Amino acid sequence: MTDPRQHLPGVDRVLASAAFAALLAEHPRQRIVHHLRSALDHAREDLARGTGRASPHIGDLAREVEKALVLDGIPSLRPVINATGVVLHTNLGRAPIAPAARSAMARAAQGYGNLEFDLERGSRGSRYVHCVQLLRELTGAEAALVVNNAAGALVLGINTLAVGREVAVSRGELVEIGGGFRIPEILVRGGVRLREVGSTNRTRIADYETALDTGQIAALLKVHRSNFRIEGFAEEADVAELAALADRRGVHFFHDLGTGLMMDPAALGLPGETRVADSLANGAHVVGFSGDKLLGGPQAGILVGRREPVARMRQNPLCRSLRVDKVTLAGLEATLRLYRDPGRALEEIPALRMIASPPEELLGRATRLAAALEARGVEARVSPGTSLVGGGTCPGVALDTFVVKPHPGTRSVSAVARRLRRGDPPVLAPVEDDHLNLDLRTVEPEEESLLEERVVRACLPNTN
Ligand SMILES: *Cc1c(COP(=O)(O)O)cnc(C)c1O
């Protein structure tokens, strides 16, 4: 008996067929050959195992290769609809960018720009001049420096202020920010030694004073507990006390604020969040924060504060490894510009608008979506729920919302969630109480009809 594998057609013969001529007209030959080889390998394995039927037809091979070519075309990084209600969802790219900032980023990406060129003098300039004036204006700082992200800003900051020496941090602030970024480890990598001060729940200014008596400490570091809270028998030294102490004893004081709130927290319904300007007004020498948390811009790390330490951070060779890119700078500048008019910032910066969305408005949107789903045969009800600010910010703050709970029809809830996630565009929504909970707080109004379509297709039988 002859080996059936001998009947598999050769690559050249298949490529010369009419079925493949159409593919060759549309796609690079190399990609077709690559996928055809895998298709033939699969057929060969099937035949060897005896599971395959006869040798595949050329038409079957063409269909298989075409499917693989379509998958080739789907980008790895793509837009998703965020129906989780978590506004600064780190896994989903944190802050969506404001329209004005998006245009600025597209313009910066499109061609050349004066990134490091002084147009007045006609000579080489610095990328670190951009955004500085706006940041000074908005925070009251003497100086500002923009780098790649806030974790990098912290490393750059403490390395500049205290390399080879000690940095004093409260035991209540030796936190993990997320993604394995732990303050104690990061300090070591930043080339400084950690001096733990106080206890987990109580650290007083006197504890820092005692630590300073060792004479080894070059800087005090306060880390904003962005992602958890200590309640009960707790005490900490505040920014004003630490600033006064640092000034009296001639050491630096770095405040790692993380969140980067630039506007009145009351306008966002986030009482108790510290603005960057407040930290500086209370005396912090340098404040570090993110561009893509409560600031609502692109990923960036921002350092603002006194002229001399910020200048040294700019000159630190590490700064080069954390350098910010032109597209980011353009987006950050346009976002910061919106803050010149706080009303406009609240309207146009998506993260701020989402956080400030009133529950009655969310109820209206949820009710409309539920009615639209019902009209298309998908049962849906609206219930009260909670949204989160997210991004490791504002722990314990639950924003009141209303969620749409579509009935999964004949499918299981997890099957519907999977269909939503794997469709185009992918839709992400949490399953709670054995129902999908669609929170429109994080869905742009112009995405609503697409969301409706996706939910209908995921829930109704006989759809794909
Ligand atoms: C989020 C955060 C960081 C890290 O910011 P990235 O922009 O994610 O690098 C550092 N410190 C604090 C206190 C934070 O909240």
The ligand as a Gaussian input file, in Angstrom:
#p B3LYP/6-31G(d) Opt

LIG

0 1
 C        1.090000      54.895000      39.803000
 C        2.152000      55.296000      40.720000
 C        3.491000      55.222000      40.329000
 C        3.896000      54.690000      38.990000
 O        3.388000      55.494000      37.958000
 P        3.522000      55.009000      36.426000
 O        3.091000      56.195000      35.655000
 O        2.590000      53.847000      36.314000
 O        4.909000      54.644000      36.178000
 C        4.461000      55.617000      41.238000
 N        4.113000      56.064000      42.464000
 C        2.826000      56.158000      42.872000
 C        2.545000      56.657000      44.256000
 C        1.808000      55.789000      42.014000
 O        0.533000      55.894000      42.406000

